[in-house]
Amino acid sequence: MTGARLGPPSPPWSPPTKIAVAVGLVVFAAIVFWMSRDALPILAVAGILAFLVAPMVRFLHRRLHLPRWMSLAFGYIVVLVVSLALIAVLAIGITQSLAGVNIEGMQDSVRSSAEWFVDYADGLRVLGVRVDMSEITAPIQDWLDETAEDGTSGDGVRIDAEALQAMMGGAFNSIRTVTGLVTAMVASALITLMIAIYLNADSARFYSWIHRTVPPGYERDGMMLADRTGAIWRGYIYGQLVNSFITGLMVFAVLAFVGVQGAFLMGVIMMLFNMIPTFGPIIAAIPGVLAALVGGSTRWPDLNNFIFALIVVGIYVVVVQAQATIIAPKVMGRAVRLSPVIIIVSLIVGFNVAGLIGSLLAVPIVATIKEVASYLYAKVIDREPFVNGNGNGGASAAADG
């Protein structure tokens, strides 16, 4: 049927109706967000992967004039090959790093430290008054007695049928658990990969839909806002990757030089946790300090473990300060522009909402919200929202994501 047969167009909505519909849409979006919160980590990882692959797809499609499906296929094949190669390098490096760890020496060091602590705590006095530490020292003493070197009889350890059955059952349960975990990880990886491919494939239509939703007369504002938010995410994600790689490499090199056992593993831990601002490097330093405290130095074997642990603490402080004051500003620029207090609160809220993925993405999300809120506030008080730059490149680049 033609438009004439259907009658005249419907009248425009009144302002109260528009407000009611807008509030309803916000409430509906909040409900959908809450109901799908368990799937948010996979969607977030897929979004990051699609964001990282987008420049390669755009280059192949626009510069080399390859079909879009071929550009997508080539881009994700490269990602898959690079990921497998990186996993292989990390697995070999971590295996070799752990193979060089002196487990027996660490056990002896732990036992010696535990024995010293028990002796010290049992005789602890404060202002002449003896402090009862038995609730803390008793479990440690029991562990020392159970793991004493002369705790077994001369006949050795005899395993009966019941013990063997229990061991086999435990081994079977462990294998089943590991198999289930690996299966779940592979399934999650495949789902994430499929979502990322669809996001890249539909990105042009998605950005076209966003541009169509911009009210008439606000096209310039939409492009400039897209340019600024795009700069936030590009600077943060790419900057964090480069920053974390350099910081992890620095930790590995310095710890290997001073003789920390498992230095490569400590570098990998720093590379991963450094992606979490503020708290990540602090958490990543704990294994390195413990390794120095328990294992000592292979370069200076006569150096006291406690003194060596303090040296390692100083190394971490220097490296973390270097990445925060020198490396991060160089590779990230002013992508985020948030105060330390807002970053800390964002990390806490992000972790409570979506766990580790939430803490990884909390900072750019809050920076994006700040950018949008600044724009809205400027429009409310009739002030020009974009006083720096003209911002016309990011949106066009994003539209072809």
C-alpha positions as CSV (number, residue, x, y, z in Angstrom):
1,M,0.0,0.0,0.0
2,T,1.2,3.5,-0.8
3,G,1.6,6.3,1.7
4,A,-1.5,8.1,0.5
5,R,-3.7,5.2,1.3
6,L,-2.2,4.9,4.8
7,G,-3.0,8.5,5.6
8,P,-0.8,11.4,6.8
9,P,2.3,10.9,8.9
10,S,1.9,10.6,12.7
11,P,2.2,13.8,14.7
12,P,5.4,14.4,16.6
13,W,5.6,13.3,20.3
14,S,5.2,15.9,23.0
15,P,8.3,16.6,25.2
16,P,6.8,14.6,28.2
17,T,6.3,11.6,25.9
18,K,9.9,11.9,24.6
19,I,11.2,12.1,28.2
20,A,9.2,9.1,29.3
21,V,10.3,7.0,26.3
22,A,14.0,8.0,26.9
23,V,13.7,7.0,30.6
24,G,12.1,3.7,29.6
25,L,14.9,2.9,27.2
26,V,17.5,3.7,29.8
27,V,15.8,1.4,32.3
28,F,15.4,-1.3,29.7
29,A,19.1,-1.1,28.8
30,A,20.0,-1.3,32.5
31,I,17.9,-4.4,32.9
32,V,19.4,-6.1,29.8
33,F,22.9,-5.2,31.1
34,W,22.2,-6.7,34.4
35,M,20.7,-9.9,32.9
36,S,23.6,-10.4,30.6
37,R,26.4,-9.5,33.1
38,D,27.8,-13.1,33.0
39,A,28.5,-12.7,29.3
40,L,30.1,-9.3,29.6
41,P,33.7,-10.6,30.0
42,I,33.5,-12.6,26.8
43,L,31.9,-9.6,25.0
44,A,34.5,-7.3,26.4
45,V,37.4,-9.5,25.3
46,A,35.8,-9.9,21.9
47,G,35.5,-6.1,21.6
48,I,39.1,-5.6,22.5
49,L,40.2,-8.2,19.9
50,A,38.0,-6.6,17.2
51,F,39.4,-3.2,18.1
52,L,43.0,-4.5,17.8
53,V,42.4,-6.2,14.5
54,A,40.4,-3.3,12.9
55,P,43.4,-1.3,11.7
56,M,44.8,-4.4,9.8
57,V,41.4,-5.1,8.3
58,R,41.0,-1.5,7.3
59,F,44.5,-1.4,5.7
60,L,43.9,-4.6,3.7
61,H,40.5,-3.5,2.6
62,R,41.1,0.1,1.8
63,R,44.7,0.3,0.8
64,L,45.3,-3.1,-0.8
65,H,41.7,-3.3,-2.2
66,L,41.1,-6.9,-0.9
67,P,37.5,-8.0,-0.4
68,R,36.3,-7.4,3.1
69,W,35.8,-11.2,3.9
70,M,39.4,-11.8,2.7
71,S,40.7,-9.0,4.9
72,L,38.9,-10.4,7.9
73,A,40.1,-13.9,7.2
74,F,43.7,-12.8,6.8
75,G,43.6,-10.5,9.8
76,Y,42.3,-13.2,12.2
77,I,44.7,-15.8,10.7
78,V,47.6,-13.5,11.6
79,V,46.1,-13.0,15.1
80,L,45.8,-16.8,15.5
81,V,49.4,-17.5,14.3
82,V,50.8,-14.7,16.5
83,S,48.8,-15.9,19.5
84,L,50.0,-19.5,19.1
85,A,53.6,-18.4,18.7
86,L,53.4,-16.2,21.7
87,I,51.9,-19.0,23.8
88,A,54.7,-21.3,22.7
89,V,57.4,-18.8,23.5
90,L,55.8,-18.1,27.0
91,A,55.4,-21.9,27.6
92,I,59.0,-22.7,26.7
93,G,60.3,-19.7,28.6
94,I,58.3,-20.4,31.8
95,T,59.2,-24.1,31.6
96,Q,62.9,-23.4,31.3
97,S,62.6,-20.7,34.0
98,L,60.9,-23.1,36.5
99,A,63.4,-25.9,35.6
100,G,66.2,-23.7,36.9
101,V,64.6,-23.2,40.2
102,N,66.3,-24.9,43.1
103,I,63.2,-26.4,44.8
104,E,65.2,-28.2,47.6
105,G,67.1,-25.1,48.4
106,M,63.9,-23.1,48.6
107,Q,62.4,-25.8,50.9
108,D,65.4,-25.6,53.2
109,S,65.1,-21.8,53.2
110,V,61.4,-21.9,54.1
111,R,62.0,-24.5,56.9
112,S,64.9,-22.3,58.3
113,S,62.7,-19.2,58.2
114,A,59.8,-21.0,59.8
115,E,62.0,-22.4,62.6
116,W,63.5,-19.0,63.2
117,F,60.0,-17.4,63.4
118,V,58.7,-20.1,65.8
119,D,61.7,-19.6,68.1
120,Y,61.4,-15.8,67.9
121,A,57.6,-15.8,68.5
122,D,57.8,-18.2,71.4
123,G,60.1,-15.9,73.3
124,L,58.5,-12.6,72.1
125,R,58.2,-10.0,74.9
126,V,56.8,-6.5,74.7
127,L,57.8,-4.2,77.5
128,G,58.8,-7.2,79.5
129,V,55.4,-8.9,79.1
130,R,55.5,-12.2,77.2
131,V,53.1,-12.3,74.2
132,D,51.3,-15.6,73.6
133,M,51.7,-16.5,69.9
134,S,50.9,-20.1,70.2
135,E,47.8,-19.9,68.0
136,I,50.1,-18.8,65.1
137,T,53.2,-20.9,65.9
138,A,51.4,-24.2,66.7
139,P,50.3,-24.9,63.1
140,I,53.8,-23.9,61.8
141,Q,55.4,-26.2,64.4
142,D,53.1,-29.1,63.4
143,W,54.1,-28.6,59.7
144,L,57.7,-28.6,60.7
145,D,57.3,-31.8,62.6
146,E,55.4,-33.5,59.7
147,T,57.9,-32.5,57.1
148,A,61.0,-33.2,59.1
149,E,63.7,-34.9,57.1
150,D,64.0,-37.8,59.5
151,G,60.3,-38.3,59.8
152,T,60.2,-41.6,57.7
153,S,61.2,-45.0,58.9
154,G,64.2,-46.8,57.5
155,D,62.0,-49.1,55.6
156,G,60.8,-46.2,53.5
157,V,57.2,-45.3,52.7
158,R,54.8,-48.2,52.1
159,I,51.7,-47.6,50.0
160,D,48.9,-50.1,50.6
161,A,46.0,-50.9,48.3
162,E,43.7,-48.4,49.9
163,A,46.2,-45.5,49.6
164,L,46.9,-46.5,46.0
165,Q,43.2,-46.4,45.2
166,A,42.9,-43.0,46.8
167,M,45.8,-41.7,44.8
168,M,44.5,-43.1,41.6
169,G,41.1,-41.6,42.3
170,G,42.6,-38.2,43.1
171,A,44.7,-38.3,39.9
172,F,41.6,-39.2,37.8
173,N,39.6,-36.4,39.4
174,S,42.4,-34.0,38.7
175,I,42.7,-35.1,35.1
176,R,38.9,-34.7,34.7
177,T,39.0,-31.3,36.2
178,V,41.9,-30.1,34.0
179,T,40.2,-31.6,30.9
180,G,36.9,-29.7,31.7
181,L,38.8,-26.5,32.3
182,V,40.7,-26.8,29.0
183,T,37.5,-27.6,27.2
184,A,35.8,-24.6,28.7
185,M,38.7,-22.3,27.8
186,V,38.8,-23.5,24.2
187,A,35.0,-23.1,23.9
188,S,35.2,-19.6,25.4
189,A,38.1,-18.7,23.0
190,L,36.1,-19.9,20.0
191,I,33.0,-18.0,21.1
192,T,35.1,-14.9,21.7
193,L,36.7,-15.2,18.3
194,M,33.4,-15.6,16.5
195,I,31.9,-12.5,18.3
196,A,35.0,-10.5,17.4
197,I,34.7,-11.5,13.7
198,Y,31.1,-10.5,13.6
199,L,31.9,-7.2,15.3
200,N,34.5,-6.4,12.6
201,A,32.2,-7.6,9.8
202,D,29.3,-5.4,11.0
203,S,31.3,-2.4,12.2
204,A,30.6,-0.3,9.1
205,R,26.8,-0.8,9.5
206,F,27.0,-0.2,13.2
207,Y,28.8,3.1,12.8
208,S,26.4,4.1,10.0
209,W,23.5,3.4,12.4
210,I,25.1,5.6,15.1
211,H,25.6,8.4,12.7
212,R,22.0,8.2,11.6
213,T,20.8,8.5,15.2
214,V,22.6,11.9,15.6
215,P,20.0,14.6,15.5
216,P,20.2,17.1,12.5
217,G,22.6,19.9,13.2
218,Y,24.7,17.9,15.6
219,E,26.8,16.0,13.0
220,R,29.9,18.0,13.9
221,D,29.5,17.4,17.6
222,G,29.0,13.7,16.9
223,M,32.1,13.4,14.8
224,M,34.2,15.3,17.3
225,L,32.9,13.3,20.3
226,A,33.7,10.1,18.3
227,D,37.1,11.4,17.6
228,R,37.9,12.1,21.2
229,T,36.5,8.8,22.6
230,G,38.3,6.9,19.8
231,A,41.6,8.6,20.9
232,I,40.9,7.5,24.5
233,W,40.5,3.9,23.6
234,R,43.3,3.7,21.0
235,G,45.8,5.5,23.3
236,Y,44.8,3.4,26.3
237,I,44.7,-0.1,24.8
238,Y,47.7,0.2,22.5
239,G,49.6,2.2,25.1
240,Q,48.9,-0.4,27.8
241,L,50.1,-3.2,25.6
242,V,53.4,-1.5,24.7
243,N,53.9,-0.3,28.3
244,S,53.2,-3.7,29.8
245,F,55.6,-5.4,27.3
246,I,58.4,-3.0,28.0
247,T,57.9,-3.2,31.8
248,G,57.8,-7.0,31.8
249,L,61.0,-7.1,29.7
250,M,62.7,-4.7,32.1
251,V,61.7,-6.8,35.2
252,F,62.9,-10.0,33.5
253,A,66.3,-8.4,32.5
254,V,67.0,-6.8,35.9
255,L,65.9,-9.8,38.0
256,A,67.9,-12.2,35.8
257,F,70.9,-10.0,36.2
258,V,70.8,-10.0,40.0
259,G,70.0,-13.7,40.1
260,V,66.4,-14.1,41.0
261,Q,65.2,-17.7,40.3
262,G,62.3,-17.8,37.8
263,A,63.1,-14.3,36.4
264,F,61.3,-15.0,33.1
265,L,58.1,-16.0,34.9
266,M,58.3,-12.8,37.1
267,G,58.6,-10.8,33.9
268,V,55.5,-12.5,32.4
269,I,53.6,-11.8,35.6
270,M,54.6,-8.2,35.5
271,M,53.6,-7.9,31.8
272,L,50.1,-9.3,32.5
273,F,49.3,-7.5,35.8
274,N,50.8,-4.2,34.6
275,M,47.8,-3.8,32.4
276,I,45.8,-3.0,35.6
277,P,46.7,0.5,36.6
278,T,48.0,1.3,40.1
279,F,47.3,-2.0,41.8
280,G,48.6,-4.3,39.0
281,P,52.4,-3.6,39.4
282,I,52.1,-4.0,43.2
283,I,50.5,-7.4,42.9
284,A,53.0,-8.4,40.3
285,A,55.9,-7.6,42.6
286,I,54.9,-10.0,45.3
287,P,56.0,-13.2,43.6
288,G,59.4,-11.7,42.7
289,V,60.0,-10.5,46.3
290,L,59.0,-13.9,47.7
291,A,61.2,-15.7,45.2
292,A,64.1,-13.5,46.4
293,L,63.3,-14.1,50.0
294,V,63.0,-17.9,49.7
295,G,65.5,-18.7,47.0
296,G,68.1,-16.0,47.4
297,S,70.4,-14.9,44.6
298,T,72.2,-17.2,42.2
299,R,74.7,-14.4,41.4
300,W,75.5,-13.6,45.1
301,P,75.0,-16.9,46.9
302,D,76.5,-15.6,50.1
303,L,74.1,-12.6,50.4
304,N,71.5,-12.8,53.1
305,N,68.0,-13.7,51.6
306,F,66.3,-10.9,53.6
307,I,68.8,-8.3,52.3
308,F,68.4,-9.6,48.8
309,A,64.6,-9.4,49.1
310,L,65.0,-5.7,50.0
311,I,67.2,-5.2,47.0
312,V,64.5,-6.8,44.8
313,V,61.9,-4.5,46.4
314,G,64.0,-1.5,45.4
315,I,64.3,-2.9,41.9
316,Y,60.5,-3.2,41.5
317,V,60.0,0.3,42.9
318,V,62.5,1.8,40.4
319,V,61.0,-0.1,37.5
320,V,57.4,0.7,38.4
321,Q,58.3,4.4,38.8
322,A,60.2,4.4,35.5
323,Q,57.2,3.0,33.7
324,A,54.8,5.4,35.4
325,T,56.8,8.6,34.8
326,I,58.8,7.8,31.6
327,I,57.4,4.9,29.6
328,A,53.6,5.4,30.1
329,P,53.5,9.1,29.2
330,K,55.6,8.4,26.1
331,V,53.4,5.5,24.7
332,M,50.0,6.6,26.0
333,G,50.3,10.4,25.8
334,R,47.2,12.0,27.4
335,A,44.8,9.3,26.4
336,V,43.0,9.0,29.7
337,R,43.5,12.3,31.7
338,L,42.0,11.1,35.0
339,S,43.1,11.9,38.5
340,P,44.7,9.1,40.6
341,V,41.7,9.1,42.9
342,I,39.2,8.6,40.1
343,I,41.4,5.8,38.6
344,I,41.5,3.9,42.0
345,V,37.8,4.2,42.5
346,S,37.2,3.1,38.9
347,L,39.3,0.0,39.4
348,I,37.5,-1.0,42.5
349,V,34.0,-0.5,40.9
350,G,35.1,-2.2,37.7
351,F,36.4,-5.2,39.7
352,N,33.2,-5.5,41.7
353,V,31.1,-5.3,38.5
354,A,33.0,-7.6,36.1
355,G,36.1,-9.0,37.9
356,L,39.4,-8.8,36.2
357,I,38.0,-7.7,32.8
358,G,36.1,-4.9,34.6
359,S,39.3,-3.6,36.2
360,L,41.1,-3.7,32.9
361,L,38.4,-1.7,31.1
362,A,37.3,0.5,34.0
363,V,39.7,3.4,33.2
364,P,38.9,3.9,29.5
365,I,35.1,3.5,30.3
366,V,35.2,6.2,33.0
367,A,37.3,8.4,30.7
368,T,34.7,8.0,28.0
369,I,31.9,8.8,30.5
370,K,33.8,11.9,31.6
371,E,34.1,13.0,27.9
372,V,30.4,12.6,27.3
373,A,29.5,14.2,30.6
374,S,31.7,17.2,29.8
375,Y,30.0,17.6,26.5
376,L,26.5,17.5,28.1
377,Y,27.5,19.9,30.8
378,A,28.9,22.4,28.2
379,K,25.7,22.2,26.2
380,V,23.6,22.8,29.4
381,I,25.4,26.0,30.3
382,D,25.6,27.1,26.6
383,R,29.4,26.8,26.3
384,E,31.3,25.5,23.3
385,P,32.1,21.8,24.2
386,F,35.1,21.5,21.9
387,V,37.6,24.2,22.5
388,N,40.7,22.2,21.6
389,G,41.1,21.0,18.0
390,N,38.5,20.3,15.4
391,G,38.4,16.5,15.7
392,N,37.3,15.2,12.3
393,G,39.5,12.2,11.7
394,G,38.6,9.7,14.4
395,A,35.0,9.2,13.4
396,S,35.8,8.6,9.8
397,A,38.4,6.1,10.7
398,A,36.1,4.4,13.1
399,A,33.3,4.2,10.7
400,D,35.2,1.7,8.6
401,G,36.4,-0.3,11.7
